[in-house]
Amino acid sequence: MSESSVRIKLQTSSVTVVVSLSLVLLMLGLAGWTMLNFKNLTNTIKEEFGFQILLHENVSQANIDQFRKKLDAAVFVKEANYVSKDVAADEMKKELGENFVEFLGENPLPPAINIKLNSQYANNDSLDGIKKEIRSMGEGRMVKDIAYQEAFFDEIDTNSKDVGLVLLILSLLLVIVAVGLINNTIRLSIYSKRFLLRTMFLVGATSAFIRKPFILRGIKQGVVAGIFACVLMGGFIFILLKFFPILIENQEPNQLVFLMVGVILLGVLISSVSSALAVRRYLRLKQEDLYF
């Protein structure tokens, strides 16, 4: 076989490895992006719901303003808005489509402060403690009642854990399958050099010396495949956001950057480790087994 033919065969083998690894990394990257996006979406939904703190009607405006400032400063509060009796009545009129105040002869709605929780505190484990802290801030004489949708928090906690577990299991299965496929592809690419590896080993070359060029090539292939996968992933996400702009609200650029860096590092890890294992396998084979 001529030198040019050997060079073409090696280049073709390298291209096959890079393309295969790129597609695998693309799938893993998209799986990771889906998990991050789902988490961000869950946090956004959680922060849209919170508590309605119903106040006693004899509380002065000065005390209400002071109470609201305390709530704004609390670590679990994202936003706190005061709703007066009149504003609450106007909102209720719009919802009912009729003037219930005239019908009842009075406005039965109490003043309230609506708060939205930071997502890390919007779970059932934190809610009881938050309610106690809110009552403590109100010094026990301002807060009439605290209303919130307990069933909503139960449901979103359960659903987010279930979906997160399913995505994690699918991602792990994808990683296992991907590593197996890439390992076989790289092993086949080294197969043609198995006799050269054996010859180098027999003349005294150490295993580390023999593995080094293959590992370095694996690192280069991993970097190229990772960058290519990131470009494809970025294009796919861009198109997806164009058709579903609502997803833009849940994007955090830093997370996407870290994800892409992780994809490249994973490509380097898979390619270099698979190359090292493939070389090790052929070095350990008996001479007669190299012919099969």
LINJO-V298784 format. One record per residue. N is the residue number from 1. RES is the residue in one letter. SS is DSSP state (@ for helix, = for strand, . for the rest). Layout:
n: [N | N]
res: [RES | RES]
ss: [SS | SS]
This chain:
n: [1 | 2 | 3 | 4 | 5 | 6 | 7 | 8 | 9 | 10 | 11 | 12 | 13 | 14 | 15 | 16 | 17 | 18 | 19 | 20 | 21 | 22 | 23 | 24 | 25 | 26 | 27 | 28 | 29 | 30 | 31 | 32 | 33 | 34 | 35 | 36 | 37 | 38 | 39 | 40 | 41 | 42 | 43 | 44 | 45 | 46 | 47 | 48 | 49 | 50 | 51 | 52 | 53 | 54 | 55 | 56 | 57 | 58 | 59 | 60 | 61 | 62 | 63 | 64 | 65 | 66 | 67 | 68 | 69 | 70 | 71 | 72 | 73 | 74 | 75 | 76 | 77 | 78 | 79 | 80 | 81 | 82 | 83 | 84 | 85 | 86 | 87 | 88 | 89 | 90 | 91 | 92 | 93 | 94 | 95 | 96 | 97 | 98 | 99 | 100 | 101 | 102 | 103 | 104 | 105 | 106 | 107 | 108 | 109 | 110 | 111 | 112 | 113 | 114 | 115 | 116 | 117 | 118 | 119 | 120 | 121 | 122 | 123 | 124 | 125 | 126 | 127 | 128 | 129 | 130 | 131 | 132 | 133 | 134 | 135 | 136 | 137 | 138 | 139 | 140 | 141 | 142 | 143 | 144 | 145 | 146 | 147 | 148 | 149 | 150 | 151 | 152 | 153 | 154 | 155 | 156 | 157 | 158 | 159 | 160 | 161 | 162 | 163 | 164 | 165 | 166 | 167 | 168 | 169 | 170 | 171 | 172 | 173 | 174 | 175 | 176 | 177 | 178 | 179 | 180 | 181 | 182 | 183 | 184 | 185 | 186 | 187 | 188 | 189 | 190 | 191 | 192 | 193 | 194 | 195 | 196 | 197 | 198 | 199 | 200 | 201 | 202 | 203 | 204 | 205 | 206 | 207 | 208 | 209 | 210 | 211 | 212 | 213 | 214 | 215 | 216 | 217 | 218 | 219 | 220 | 221 | 222 | 223 | 224 | 225 | 226 | 227 | 228 | 229 | 230 | 231 | 232 | 233 | 234 | 235 | 236 | 237 | 238 | 239 | 240 | 241 | 242 | 243 | 244 | 245 | 246 | 247 | 248 | 249 | 250 | 251 | 252 | 253 | 254 | 255 | 256 | 257 | 258 | 259 | 260 | 261 | 262 | 263 | 264 | 265 | 266 | 267 | 268 | 269 | 270 | 271 | 272 | 273 | 274 | 275 | 276 | 277 | 278 | 279 | 280 | 281 | 282 | 283 | 284 | 285 | 286 | 287 | 288 | 289 | 290 | 291 | 292]
res: [M | S | E | S | S | V | R | I | K | L | Q | T | S | S | V | T | V | V | V | S | L | S | L | V | L | L | M | L | G | L | A | G | W | T | M | L | N | F | K | N | L | T | N | T | I | K | E | E | F | G | F | Q | I | L | L | H | E | N | V | S | Q | A | N | I | D | Q | F | R | K | K | L | D | A | A | V | F | V | K | E | A | N | Y | V | S | K | D | V | A | A | D | E | M | K | K | E | L | G | E | N | F | V | E | F | L | G | E | N | P | L | P | P | A | I | N | I | K | L | N | S | Q | Y | A | N | N | D | S | L | D | G | I | K | K | E | I | R | S | M | G | E | G | R | M | V | K | D | I | A | Y | Q | E | A | F | F | D | E | I | D | T | N | S | K | D | V | G | L | V | L | L | I | L | S | L | L | L | V | I | V | A | V | G | L | I | N | N | T | I | R | L | S | I | Y | S | K | R | F | L | L | R | T | M | F | L | V | G | A | T | S | A | F | I | R | K | P | F | I | L | R | G | I | K | Q | G | V | V | A | G | I | F | A | C | V | L | M | G | G | F | I | F | I | L | L | K | F | F | P | I | L | I | E | N | Q | E | P | N | Q | L | V | F | L | M | V | G | V | I | L | L | G | V | L | I | S | S | V | S | S | A | L | A | V | R | R | Y | L | R | L | K | Q | E | D | L | Y | F]
ss: [. | . | @ | @ | @ | @ | @ | @ | @ | @ | @ | @ | @ | @ | @ | @ | @ | @ | @ | @ | @ | @ | @ | @ | @ | @ | @ | @ | @ | @ | @ | @ | @ | @ | @ | @ | @ | @ | @ | @ | @ | @ | @ | @ | @ | @ | @ | . | . | = | = | = | = | = | = | . | . | . | . | . | @ | @ | @ | @ | @ | @ | @ | @ | @ | @ | @ | @ | @ | . | . | . | = | = | = | = | = | = | = | . | @ | @ | @ | @ | @ | @ | @ | @ | @ | @ | @ | @ | . | . | . | @ | @ | @ | @ | @ | . | . | . | . | . | . | . | = | = | = | = | = | = | . | @ | @ | @ | . | . | @ | @ | @ | @ | @ | @ | @ | @ | @ | @ | @ | @ | @ | @ | . | . | . | . | . | = | = | = | = | = | . | . | @ | @ | @ | @ | @ | @ | @ | @ | @ | @ | @ | @ | @ | @ | @ | @ | @ | @ | @ | @ | @ | @ | @ | @ | @ | @ | @ | @ | @ | @ | @ | @ | @ | @ | @ | @ | @ | @ | @ | @ | @ | @ | . | . | @ | @ | @ | @ | @ | @ | @ | @ | @ | . | . | . | . | @ | @ | @ | @ | @ | @ | @ | @ | @ | @ | @ | @ | @ | @ | @ | @ | @ | @ | @ | @ | @ | @ | @ | @ | @ | @ | @ | @ | @ | @ | @ | @ | @ | @ | @ | @ | @ | . | @ | @ | @ | @ | @ | @ | . | . | @ | @ | @ | @ | @ | @ | @ | @ | @ | @ | @ | @ | @ | @ | @ | @ | @ | @ | @ | @ | @ | @ | @ | @ | @ | @ | @ | @ | @ | @ | @ | @ | . | . | @ | @ | @ | @ | @ | .]
